[in-house]
């Protein structure tokens, strides 16, 4: 049973619009940029599949697998890749409504951007093909008339503004800036922030709306940054990638960034000892840490998964292995103890991220749906002569709508309830440390006055900001 995995792992640029990795003011044709932190998405998918395939009580005699497609391209490429998967073509030629191989499809797993999921969903909806998204929850994707077979794993941010403003009130920060994406989510959260801040007598120093295509170094953008030393950033890493890169290439060590995204941009050119994001406070949906995943990470290497095209590149870049074949796949002269858990956390994190947790839960939701459907079909069409069951992917929709996931919370429940937030503090001094330390939590369901919990003594503040407190 094959899962279609559509993840953003690398970008291929053909125009002179992106900086050389080692020379920030020079540009290259045919430039490939890898985001190896996102490779954790693949490993979370693989980890869940291997767990399920090794469990005799879930899908006995059935194995899950996956096909991977990179989504960091244009909308045209995203749709072409979706067609390639649906029609089982290996070349970039598709015949709609024809399947060129006998394959058992289950569902598509898409993210992190809602735009990418919407593009893929528009096509999959024609076939009522199940689609599970692992990116941040988005109201557009919840329109069942347009995306009736799309299921969002992420929880809603129903109390995020209350949580962040509660932090402002606790520290008596009354003059803050806002940086938001220039889209429907940014407009909605701006309205929520205005309402909550007005109620708590907090003033907004400025509001900056960032278009998704923003990558330039606009001097005017930074002009009034010194008006406040507390700035809230809301969005997702896809819509704010250009902004995060710009901040990382500046020295803004007097600002505390309060964010809802875990900073994942890495830099090959580290000219500064200080990091603008050191001391940031990050709000993340709380979830149980999966320690077995960390153990699994330690066992991953190119020899274990020879068909993986990313592992050889990781080993070549960071462990200085040399390629011994023309396809840049077989490695030579490698360290015997090389492991992903030896890499700095700003390059690769062994702790399962929120998106990876959503992927893990999404695969389990799919597996349990298949299991329930299989039990029902066995009662209706007992197979004979060794022939397996016959089913169509659209039949999974009835089971995906209310299937219980491994953490005993259904998809429908997760879309309507808020699980609360962990508050993380980014420790990145010296630069490259990249630790995210839990220093508090927020629960909207707790009694008034007990919703916010903090361990202030654990907080590391930005360099200049800490001197002002």
PyMOL commands that set and color helices and strands:
alter all, ss='L'
color gray80, all
select helices_A, chain A and resi 36-53+75-87+114-127+140-142+160-171+184-199+219-222+225-227+241-248+291-299+311-319+340-342+354-380+393-400+411-416+456-458+463-468
alter helices_A, ss='H'
color red, helices_A
select strands_A, chain A and resi 2-7+10-13+31-34+65-70+105-110+131-133+150-152+175-181+203-210+230-234+256-259+281-285+322-323+331-332+421-427+435-442+452-454
alter strands_A, ss='S'
color yellow, strands_A
deselect
rebuild
show_as cartoon
